[in-house]
Amino acid sequence: MAILFLFYSLFCFSFLSQSFSSSSVHHLCSPDEASALLHFKQSFEIYDKGLKYMWCGNTSFPKRTSWNESRDCCSWDGVTCDLLTGHVIGLDLRCRQLGGSIHPNSSLFRLHHLQTLNLDFNNLTGHIPDSIGNLTQLRELSFSFNYFTGHIPDFIGNLTQLRRLYFSGNNFNGHIPDSIGNLTQLRRLYFSGNNFNGHIPDSIGNLTQLTWLDFSINHFTDHIPDVFSNLQELAGLDLSRNSFSGPFPSSILSLGHLELLDLSSNNITSINESTTTFPSLRYVFLSSCELKDFPHFLRNVKTLEVLDLSNNKIHGPIPNWFSGMRWDSLRYLNLSHNSLTGHLQHFHYYNLEYLDLKFNFLQGQLPSSICNMSSLKFLDLSRNYFSESVPYCLGSMTKLLILDLRMNNFSGSLPPFCTQSTSLTTIVLNGNRFEGPVHVSLHNCVGLEVLDMGNNAINDTFPAWLGDLPELQVLILKSNKFHGPISTRKKFCFPRLRIFDLSHNEFSGSLPAEVFLNFKAMMKNGTDKGDFRYMTAPYSPYGSYEDSVSLVIKGNEVQLERISTIMTTIDLSSNNFEGVIPKTLKDLRSLWLLNLSHNNLIRDIPMELGQLNMLEALDLSWNRLIGKIPQELTRLTFLGKLNLSQNLLVGPIPQGPQFNTFSNDSYGGNLGLCGPPLSKQCRTSDPSHVPQPLEADEEDDSYFASGFTWESVVIGYCCGLVVGTVMWSLMFKARKPKWLVEFLEGAFPKKMRRAQKRRLDGRLN
C-alpha cells in the first residue's frame, strides 16, 4: 500500500508541473467554458480550516482569486487549455480546501472537451452524479481523499477513454458496477480505502491494459476470482485488508510483468503451486492471512526485494529450500508472529537490511553467519527461545541501528557494542540471562536513544559514564544485580533522559540532589503537548520499528507498545536507598511517574513534591517516612495513583479533588494517620499533632521511638502473658516458694511494701 502511494504521489507531482506549465501560455477559451468554470467555482464552499493532507505538504497552491472574467480562462490557475483549439481540457483543483457536493446539473458537465479532472484532497461530499458519464473525453478522473459516499454510478462505463481512475480514500459503498468492464483503455485503477463490498465483477477481466490495480482496505468477500489472470500487463495487484477467503488461484501468478503482490489481512489459506517463473516480482506482502506453510511459488522468484509472511499460522522449522535461496536483492524479510521452530539456519541474504523473527519458537545458538549480512539495519529476534552467548561480531556491524533480543534465553557476558560504528539507536536485551559487567564499549554508541538491559543477571555498579551519551532517552537497568551508590562522579549528565528505571536491584546510599538536577529533559514544561510524537527508528522504505518498553504504571506492569516523547518516569523502587527524598525532584516538572517504594528512605515527605504538576502516579510505600502528609500534594490535579502505605506517617490525611478518590490502601500501615478515607477520626489531643523533630542529631532517637508500633506492643503483651501464666502456676504448686518471695521482695522498695501493708491493714480494720 505504501509503495503504491509513493508511485501515486510521484505521478501527481509530475502531472501538477505539466498542468501549470501549459497554463502559463495564454489561449482564448470560449465564453461558454469560461462561464461554466465560474459557475462551478461558485458552487463550492471554502474550508480555510479544513483537513490538512500530508500529500498537500506546505505547498502554497494558487488560489481561485485569479478566476475572473477580465482574464482569459486559459490563464486561470489549475486550468489547462488545448494549444490549438483553446478548449479547456484539464482542471486541477487538488488541495484547494473545497467543500460541498457536485450537483447533477453542475456546469462542470458542460466542459465536454475535458480530458483530466483532479479534485483530490478536498472536503467534497455527497454522491457522484450520473452526469459524470457526459465527460466522455476524460482520460484521467481523480476524486481521491474526499468524503464522497454512495455507489459508483453505472454511467462510469461511458468514459471509455479513461486511462487512470482514482477513487481512493472516500466512503463509497456497495458493489463495483459491471460497467467498469467498458473501460478497456484503463491503465491504473485505485479504489482503496472505501466501503465496497460483495464480490469483484467478472468484467474486471476485460481491463487487459491495466498495469496497477488497488482494491485494498474495503469489504470484498468470497474467493479471489480467476479473472485477474487475464490482466497480463499487471505490474501491481493490491487486494490487502479485505475479507477474501480460500486459496489464491495459481493462474493469477502467470502475470509476466507482476512486480507487487499484496494479499495481506485476508483469510487466504494457501497459494496454489505454480511452475511459472516471475522475472519481475519484487514485493510480496502476505501478512495476516491464514497461511500454514511457506508459499512454494517463492522458489521461482529471483528478484525478490521485500517479503512479509508475518502473523500467519506457519509452523515447524524454516525449510531448507527457503533458507538456501540466494536472494541477492532481498532487503526486507518479516517472519514474525508465526510458530516457527528449530534452529536458525544460515541465510544467504547478504544485502538484507531488515530481519524480523519475533514471536516464534526458534531456539538454539544464534549462528555467527548472521554477521555476514553487512547491510543489516534492523534485527529483531525478540520473544523466541534462542540460547547461549550472542556472537560478538554483532557489535561490529557498521550499519546496525536496531538490535532487539528481548525475552530469550541468551546467557554469558554482554557483547561489545559500537566497536566499529556509532550507528546503534536502540539496544533491547531485556528478559535474558546475561551476566557480568556492562561493557564499556557502549560509551562509543553516541547515537543511542534506548538502552534496556532489564531482567538479567548483570552484576556491576551504576554505569554513570552512560550519562555522556548525548541522545540517550530511555535507560532501563531493573531486576539485575547492580549495587552501590548511583552517583560516584562529579559530572552526572543524562541531558535527554526521560525514562529512568533502576528498580529491583541492590543499589544503596543516598539519593544525591545533584543527580536530578541534570535531568534537563524532565524539566520541560509538562503542559506543552506541541511536540508530542512516538519514538521511532530512522525511516526505512522497507519497514518500520517503534520502540517499546515495559514499565510499572500505577502499580501494574504495563507493556507500552509505543513510547511517547512526553512520557517521563523515574522508578528507583526495591533497592536499599537511604536518607531523605531530595527536594530537587521538584524541578522535574514534566514527570509523570515517580516510584521510590521499598527502600529505607527517612524523614518527612518534601512539600516541594507538590510542584510536580504533571505527576500521575506517586509511590513512596514501604519506607521509614515520618511526619504529616504535606497539604501541598493536593495540588497534583492529575494524580491518579497514590501509595504511602507502610510508613510511619501521622496526622490528618489532606483533603482535595484527587485525594478524595484514594482508598484506604493508599495509607495502610500508618497507624498515626486519621481522617477520611480511614475510619479513625482525628482529635485535637491526638499525639500525631505533636511536631516531629527535624534536626539530624534527633533523627535516630526519633526513629527509635517510632519503632514501638502495634506489632511491638502485641509481641510484648503476648510474651508477658506467657511468662505470667507460667509463674502463677509454679506459685500454686510450690505454695509460696521461697525464691519467688525473695524475688518479689527485692523487686519492690521497702517504703512501697510498707505503704501497701498500711493500706491492707486499714481495709482489714
Buried (B, 14 or more C-beta within 10 A) or exposed (E): BEBBBEBBEEBBEEBBEBBBEBBEEEBEBBEEBBBBBBEBBEBBEEBEEBEEBEBBEEEEBEEBEEBEEEEBBBBBBBBBBBEEEBBBBBBBBBBBBBBBBBBEEBBBBBBBBBBBBBBBBBBBBBBBBBBBBBBEBBBBBBBBBBBBBBBBBBBBBBBEBBBBBBBBBBEBBEBBBBBBBBBEBBBBBBBBBBEBBBBBBEBBBBBEBBBBBBBBBBEBBEBBBEBBBBBEBBBBBBBBBBEBBBEBBBBBBBBBBBBBBBBBBBEBBBBBEBEBEBEBBBBBBBBBBEBBEBBBBBBBBBBBBBBBBBBBEBEBBBBEEBBEBEBEBBBBBBBBBBEBBEEBBEBBBBBBBBBBBBBBBBBBBBBEBBBBBEBBBBBBBBBBEBBEBBBBBBBBBEBBBBBBBBBBBBBBBBBBBBBEBEBBBBBBBBBBBBBBEBBEBBBBBBBBBBBBBBBBEBBBBBBBBBBEBEEBBBBBBBBBEBBBBBBEEEEBBBBBBBBBBBBBBEBBBBBBEEBBBBBBBBBBEBEEEEEEEBBBBEEBBBBEBEBBBBBBBBBEEEEBEEBBEBBBBBBBBBBBBBBBBBBBBBBBBBBBBBBBBBBEBBBBBBBBBBBBBBBBBBBBBBBBBBBBBBBBBBBBEEBBBBBBBBBBBBBBBBEBEBBEEBEEEBBBBBBBBBBBBBEEEBEEEBEBBEEBBEEEEEBEEBBEEBEEEEEEEEEEEEEEEEEEEEEEEEBEEEEEEEEEEEEEEEEEEEEEEEEEEEEEEEEEE
